[in-house]
Amino acid sequence: MLTRLTLVSVIALAAAALATAAASARALDLYDFSATGIETGVPSNNVSPFSGTAVGTGGVAVWSAHVQHICNGGSDATITGGDFALTGTHGVRLGGSFGSGSVAGFCVPQTQCANQSYSIDNASLSLTDALGNNLVGTFNGTLTHYSTKIFGTCVTYFATISGQLAVHYTS
């Protein structure tokens, strides 16, 4: 009888250990992507459309985003919303929305007509994967505006974006 009780205890402990390990592994799941892209249209109502590619632990991916931002009188723009979608070759499919973040120096008027780069800091994402799991993401990178003078007026004619996207499951 003691042997049977010992066997049942060992099985129960092993099952509990596996469940704990699975929960810990899920909390540590992480996708890291190096992302690049371009602005795909003219910003409208403080929303800028972007799309691009990414490479990382989730495979090779394509992504698109609409980033809503506002200047609040300071030098930095605040990211106030927008949507995001990413599909990767390793079965990674993410969708969701921006929650916050900033674009450093974006609201400062240009004194010269030149290309300008802006730091994107801690753009937070609330995401869901293809299975309905909730995830969080953070994007940090650089937004570059390309400008030239046309008939004496400085015009931004193109924009690129690059940076790092880190995604993990919520606990």
Backbone hydrogen bonds, N-H to C=O, Kabsch-Sander energy under -0.5 kcal/mol:
donor,donor_aa,acceptor,acceptor_aa,energy
5,L,1,M,-2.3
6,T,2,L,-2.4
7,L,3,T,-2.5
8,V,4,R,-2.4
9,S,5,L,-2.3
10,V,6,T,-2.6
11,I,7,L,-2.4
12,A,8,V,-2.5
13,L,9,S,-2.7
14,A,10,V,-2.5
15,A,11,I,-2.5
16,A,12,A,-2.3
17,A,13,L,-2.4
18,L,14,A,-2.5
19,A,15,A,-2.4
20,T,16,A,-2.4
21,A,17,A,-2.6
22,A,18,L,-2.7
23,A,19,A,-2.2
24,S,20,T,-2.5
25,A,21,A,-2.8
26,R,22,A,-2.3
27,A,23,A,-1.9
28,L,24,S,-1.3
29,D,25,A,-0.9
29,D,26,R,-0.7
31,Y,167,V,-2.8
33,F,165,L,-2.7
34,S,55,V,-2.8
35,A,33,F,-0.6
35,A,163,G,-2.9
36,T,53,T,-2.7
37,G,161,I,-2.3
38,I,51,S,-2.5
39,E,159,A,-2.4
40,T,38,I,-0.5
40,T,49,P,-1.9
41,G,49,P,-0.7
44,S,47,V,-2.2
47,V,44,S,-1.3
48,S,67,V,-2.5
50,F,65,A,-3.1
51,S,38,I,-1.9
52,G,63,W,-2.2
53,T,36,T,-1.8
54,A,61,A,-2.2
55,V,34,S,-1.8
56,G,59,G,-1.5
57,T,32,D,-1.8
59,G,56,G,-2.1
61,A,54,A,-3.1
62,V,87,T,-2.2
63,W,52,G,-2.3
64,S,85,A,-2.2
65,A,50,F,-2.6
66,H,83,D,-2.2
67,V,48,S,-2.7
68,Q,66,H,-0.6
68,Q,81,G,-2.7
69,H,46,N,-2.5
70,I,78,T,-1.9
72,N,70,I,-0.5
72,N,76,D,-0.7
77,A,103,V,-2.2
78,T,70,I,-2.8
79,I,101,G,-2.3
80,T,68,Q,-2.2
80,T,78,T,-0.6
81,G,68,Q,-1.1
83,D,66,H,-1.1
84,F,96,G,-2.3
85,A,64,S,-2.2
86,L,94,L,-2.5
87,T,62,V,-2.5
88,G,92,V,-3.7
89,T,60,V,-2.0
90,H,58,G,-1.4
91,G,88,G,-0.9
93,R,91,G,-0.5
94,L,86,L,-2.9
95,G,128,T,-1.7
96,G,84,F,-2.3
97,S,126,S,-2.1
98,F,82,G,-1.7
99,G,124,S,-2.5
100,S,124,S,-0.6
102,S,121,D,-1.6
103,V,77,A,-2.3
104,A,102,S,-0.5
104,A,119,S,-2.6
106,F,103,V,-1.5
107,C,75,S,-2.7
108,V,75,S,-0.5
108,V,105,G,-1.4
114,A,112,Q,-1.2
116,Q,145,H,-2.1
118,Y,143,L,-3.0
120,I,141,G,-3.0
121,D,102,S,-2.8
121,D,119,S,-0.6
122,N,120,I,-0.5
123,A,139,F,-2.5
124,S,100,S,-1.8
124,S,122,N,-0.8
125,L,137,G,-2.6
126,S,97,S,-2.8
127,L,125,L,-0.6
127,L,135,L,-2.4
128,T,95,G,-2.3
129,D,133,N,-2.0
130,A,93,R,-0.7
132,G,129,D,-1.9
135,L,127,L,-2.8
136,V,168,H,-2.8
137,G,125,L,-2.1
138,T,166,A,-2.2
139,F,123,A,-2.2
140,N,164,Q,-2.0
141,G,120,I,-1.9
142,T,162,S,-3.2
143,L,118,Y,-2.7
144,T,142,T,-0.5
144,T,160,T,-2.6
145,H,116,Q,-3.2
146,Y,158,F,-3.0
147,S,145,H,-0.5
148,T,155,V,-2.1
150,I,153,T,-3.0
153,T,150,I,-1.8
155,V,148,T,-3.3
157,Y,146,Y,-2.4
157,Y,155,V,-0.6
158,F,146,Y,-1.2
160,T,144,T,-2.2
161,I,37,G,-2.2
162,S,142,T,-1.9
163,G,35,A,-2.3
164,Q,140,N,-2.8
165,L,33,F,-2.8
166,A,138,T,-2.3
166,A,164,Q,-0.5
167,V,31,Y,-2.8
168,H,136,V,-2.6
169,Y,29,D,-0.9
170,T,134,N,-1.8
